[in-house]
């Protein structure tokens, strides 16, 4: 079995974190790029087979997504689950977790991973059902964050949230448009899990019931909500701001 990743950032990140996963790489023939050339040379030094391909071949392998002239066929990463979460949390004093409930668009998953990496999130938790797979598209949008931020797929999200609260003393904050208390009125320091629901539907009922607190993002314009990846970035960096005080 193998996966495909594409884009300079995604391939660079995998080269830095898990070079043993590379099987072969397809590079756009005749492209002169100051970022692509050193990456290709590093892969060749590693002994990775590089195939020079035309644009049509690369477009087909990336399903029409912007591949930036490079696609890698790689061994699949180990899928992490709730049992791996204990080890991650044991190394963190005030962990910050991101929980995505019902995010089914790979573009949104990738964008959330990118924001999570930038905000210092120690793991992203998603349910096994009704959740976007970590496709090449998600990895490309994540710009390398898919290789640095652990993605934990759990069988029962409600049980995982309860475990975070009871065993790890983590405060679980969910986002909901109708919540009376806003993001900026809420203390968001200490060990924290931020829960983001799907656009439109929001969090599932059981997920909502397992939150310690619900907050909203104040909206001043005509639109009633933000794209989930944008909302995630807004919330995460308010948490970062409060933690830096």
C-alpha positions in Angstrom: 0.0 0.0 0.0 1.1 3.6 -0.7 -0.1 7.2 -0.5 0.6 10.2 -2.6 1.6 13.6 -1.3 2.2 16.6 -3.5 3.5 20.2 -3.1 6.9 21.5 -2.2 6.0 22.1 1.5 4.5 18.7 2.1 7.4 16.8 0.4 9.9 19.0 2.3 8.2 18.3 5.6 8.2 14.6 5.0 11.9 14.7 4.0 12.7 16.3 7.3 10.5 14.1 9.5 10.2 10.7 8.0 12.5 10.2 4.9 12.2 6.5 5.2 8.6 6.6 3.9 9.6 7.7 0.4 9.2 5.2 -2.4 9.5 7.3 -5.5 9.1 10.9 -6.6 7.7 12.4 -9.8 9.2 15.8 -10.8 8.0 18.1 -13.6 10.4 17.8 -16.5 12.2 21.0 -17.5 10.9 23.1 -14.6 13.6 25.5 -13.1 12.5 26.4 -9.6 14.8 27.6 -6.8 12.7 25.7 -4.3 12.2 22.6 -6.3 15.8 22.0 -7.4 17.4 21.7 -3.9 14.5 19.4 -2.8 15.1 17.1 -5.8 18.8 17.0 -5.1 18.2 16.1 -1.5 15.9 13.3 -2.5 18.5 12.0 -5.0 21.2 12.0 -2.3 18.9 10.0 -0.1 18.7 7.4 -2.8 15.0 8.0 -3.7 14.1 7.1 -7.3 13.1 10.3 -9.2 11.1 10.2 -12.4 11.0 13.2 -14.6 7.5 13.5 -15.9 5.4 15.8 -18.1 2.6 18.1 -16.7 -0.2 15.8 -17.9 1.2 12.9 -15.9 1.5 15.0 -12.7 -2.0 16.5 -13.2 -3.5 13.1 -13.5 -1.7 11.8 -10.3 -2.8 14.8 -8.3 -6.4 14.7 -9.6 -6.0 18.2 -11.0 -4.8 19.8 -7.7 -1.9 22.2 -7.8 1.1 19.9 -7.3 3.8 22.6 -7.7 5.8 20.3 -10.0 6.4 17.4 -7.5 4.5 14.4 -6.3 5.8 11.6 -4.0 4.6 8.1 -3.6 5.1 7.2 0.0 4.5 4.4 2.5 1.4 5.2 4.6 2.0 6.7 8.0 0.8 4.8 11.0 -2.7 5.8 12.0 -2.8 7.1 15.5 -5.7 6.3 17.9 -6.9 7.1 21.4 -4.2 4.8 22.9 -1.5 7.0 21.4 -3.0 10.1 23.0 -1.8 9.2 26.5 1.8 9.2 25.5 1.4 12.6 23.8 -0.3 14.2 26.8 2.2 12.8 29.3 4.9 15.0 27.7 2.9 18.2 28.0 2.3 20.4 31.0 -0.6 22.5 29.6 -1.6 20.7 26.5 -3.6 22.4 23.8 -5.8 20.0 21.7 -8.0 20.7 18.7 -11.0 18.5 18.2 -12.8 18.5 14.8 -16.3 17.0 14.9 -17.8 16.2 11.5 -15.2 18.0 9.3 -15.6 16.1 6.0 -13.8 18.4 3.5 -10.1 17.5 3.0 -9.4 21.2 2.3 -10.8 22.2 5.6 -8.9 19.4 7.4 -5.7 20.5 5.8 -6.2 24.2 6.7 -7.1 23.3 10.3 -3.9 21.2 10.6 -1.9 24.2 9.3 -3.4 26.5 11.9 -2.9 23.9 14.6 0.8 23.6 13.8 1.2 27.4 13.8 -0.6 27.7 17.2 1.4 24.9 18.9 -1.4 22.4 19.2 0.0 19.0 20.4 -2.6 16.9 18.6 -5.7 17.1 16.5 -8.5 14.6 17.4 -11.2 13.5 14.9 -13.8 10.7 15.0 -13.3 7.7 12.7 -16.8 8.3 11.2 -17.9 11.4 9.4 -14.4 12.8 9.2 -12.3 13.7 6.2 -9.4 11.3 5.4 -5.9 12.6 5.4 -5.7 12.7 1.6 -3.0 14.2 -0.6 -5.2 17.2 -1.0 -5.4 17.7 2.8 -1.6 17.2 3.1 -1.0 19.8 0.3 -3.3 22.4 2.0 -1.6 21.7 5.3 1.7 22.8 3.9 3.7 20.3 5.8 1.7 20.4 9.1 0.2 16.9 8.3 3.7 15.5 8.9 4.3 17.4 12.2 0.9 17.5 14.0 -0.3 14.1 15.3 -3.8 13.3 13.9 -5.7 11.0 16.3 -8.7 9.1 15.0 -10.9 7.9 17.9 -13.7 5.3 17.8 -16.0 7.2 20.3 -15.4 11.0 20.4 -17.7 11.5 23.4 -15.8 8.9 25.4 -12.5 10.5 24.5 -13.7 13.9 25.6 -14.9 12.4 28.9 -11.5 10.8 29.3 -9.7 14.1 28.7 -11.8 15.7 31.4 -11.6 13.0 34.0 -8.1 11.5 33.6 -6.2 14.4 32.2 -8.0 17.3 33.8 -8.4 19.1 30.5 -11.1 21.8 30.1 -13.2 21.1 27.0 -14.5 24.3 25.2 -16.9 23.9 22.3 -17.9 26.5 19.7 -21.5 27.3 18.9 -23.0 30.3 17.1 -25.8 30.6 19.7 -23.5 30.5 22.8 -24.0 33.7 24.9 -20.4 33.9 26.0 -17.9 35.0 23.3 -14.4 33.9 22.6 -13.0 37.2 24.0 -15.0 37.0 27.3 -13.6 33.5 28.1 -10.5 32.5 30.0 -8.7 30.1 27.7 -5.5 29.3 29.5 -4.3 26.1 31.0 -4.9 22.6 29.7 -7.5 23.0 27.0 -9.3 21.1 24.2 -11.0 23.3 21.6 -13.9 21.6 19.8 -15.0 22.8 16.3 -18.1 21.5 14.7 -19.0 21.1 11.0 -20.2 24.1 9.1 -24.0 24.4 9.2 -24.7 21.5 11.5 -22.1 22.3 14.2 -21.2 19.8 16.8 -23.2 16.6 17.2 -25.5 16.5 20.2 -23.4 14.1 22.3 -20.2 16.1 21.5 -21.9 19.3 22.7 -23.1 17.6 25.9 -19.6 16.6 26.8 -18.2 20.2 26.5 -17.5 22.0 29.8 -18.3 25.4 28.2 -19.7 26.8 24.9 -18.4 29.9 23.3 -19.1 31.9 20.1 -17.2 34.2 17.8 -18.9 37.6 17.7 -20.0 38.5 14.1 -20.4 42.2 13.2 -21.4 41.8 9.6 -24.2 40.3 7.5 -22.8 36.8 7.4 -23.8 34.5 10.2 -20.8 32.2 10.4 -17.2 31.7 9.2 -15.6 28.9 7.3 -14.6 26.3 9.8 -10.9 26.5 9.1 -11.0 30.3 9.4 -13.0 30.0 12.7 -10.5 27.5 13.9 -7.6 29.9 13.3 -9.4 32.8 15.0 -10.1 30.7 18.1 -6.6 29.1 18.3 -4.8 32.4 18.1 -7.0 34.0 20.8 -5.9 31.0 22.9 -2.2 31.7 21.9 -2.7 35.4 22.8 -4.1 34.6 26.2 -1.4 32.0 26.9 1.3 34.6 26.2 0.0 37.1 28.8 
